Amino acid sequence: MVYLAELKVLPGLGTPRWTPGQALGYEIAQEGVRQAVGYYAHLIAEAEAAGEPDAVAALRAEQAAWAARGQQLDPLAVRAVKRVRDDADELLSVDEDDEQDASGG
């Protein structure tokens, strides 16, 4: 049995160098990265089903690039965090016209 009170892991980490606002922005950016990786997983599956190996390779490269962005992101790099958030928003946004086309409207 492990006694968590005896481990005292969190006090050993020290005080974070970022503000609560920076932490929130960072977590939102990381969620955007995770959603982008998932989005590419869907596109990769479609390309594999269609037998398009070149498209699969290109999509996997894009997916890997998004994963790398998430791993390299620093909560203190406010501009980079904003850029990732903006890029994820652009990638994952559904245009109202596209949504109407998909629903037959």
C-alpha positions in Angstrom: 0.0 0.0 0.0 1.3 3.5 -0.9 0.7 6.3 1.5 0.3 9.4 -0.7 0.7 11.8 2.2 4.2 10.5 2.8 5.3 11.0 -0.8 4.9 14.8 -0.8 5.4 15.0 -4.5 3.6 18.3 -5.2 5.5 20.4 -2.7 8.8 19.3 -4.3 7.7 20.7 -7.6 7.9 24.3 -6.4 5.9 27.3 -7.5 5.0 27.5 -11.1 6.5 30.3 -13.2 3.4 31.0 -15.2 0.2 32.8 -14.3 -3.2 31.2 -14.1 -4.1 32.9 -17.3 -1.1 31.5 -19.1 -1.9 28.0 -17.7 -5.4 28.3 -19.0 -4.3 29.4 -22.5 -1.7 26.6 -22.6 -4.3 23.9 -21.7 -6.7 25.3 -24.3 -3.8 25.1 -26.9 -3.0 21.6 -25.8 -6.6 20.6 -26.3 -6.5 22.1 -29.8 -3.4 20.0 -30.5 -5.2 16.8 -29.3 -8.2 17.6 -31.5 -6.0 18.3 -34.5 -4.3 15.0 -34.0 -7.7 13.3 -33.8 -8.9 15.1 -36.9 -5.9 13.9 -38.9 -6.5 10.3 -37.6 -10.0 10.5 -39.2 -8.6 11.8 -42.5 -5.8 9.1 -42.4 -8.4 6.4 -42.0 -10.4 7.7 -44.9 -7.3 7.9 -47.1 -6.3 4.3 -46.1 -9.8 3.1 -46.9 -9.6 4.8 -50.3 -6.2 3.2 -51.0 -4.3 6.5 -51.3 -0.8 5.8 -49.8 0.6 9.2 -50.8 -2.3 11.0 -49.1 -1.8 8.8 -46.0 1.9 9.7 -45.8 1.2 13.4 -46.2 -1.6 13.3 -43.5 0.6 11.4 -41.1 3.3 14.0 -41.5 0.8 16.7 -40.7 -0.5 14.8 -37.7 3.1 14.3 -36.5 3.8 18.0 -36.9 0.8 18.8 -34.7 1.9 16.3 -32.1 5.4 17.9 -32.1 3.9 21.4 -31.6 2.1 20.1 -28.5 5.2 18.6 -27.1 7.3 21.7 -27.7 4.8 24.2 -26.4 5.8 26.2 -23.3 3.2 27.8 -21.1 5.4 30.9 -20.9 5.6 31.3 -24.7 2.4 33.3 -24.9 2.7 34.1 -28.6 3.4 30.5 -29.5 0.4 29.4 -27.4 -1.9 31.9 -29.1 -0.6 30.8 -32.5 -1.3 27.2 -31.8 -4.8 28.1 -30.5 -5.5 30.2 -33.6 -4.2 27.5 -36.0 -6.2 24.8 -34.3 -9.3 26.9 -34.4 -8.8 27.5 -38.1 -8.2 23.8 -38.9 -11.1 22.6 -36.9 -13.6 25.3 -37.7 -16.7 24.3 -39.6 -17.8 26.8 -42.1 -21.6 27.4 -41.9 -21.8 26.9 -45.7 -20.0 23.6 -45.4 -22.3 22.5 -42.6 -25.4 23.3 -44.7 -23.9 21.4 -47.7 -23.3 18.3 -45.5 -26.9 18.4 -44.2 -28.4 19.0 -47.7 -29.6 22.5 -46.7 
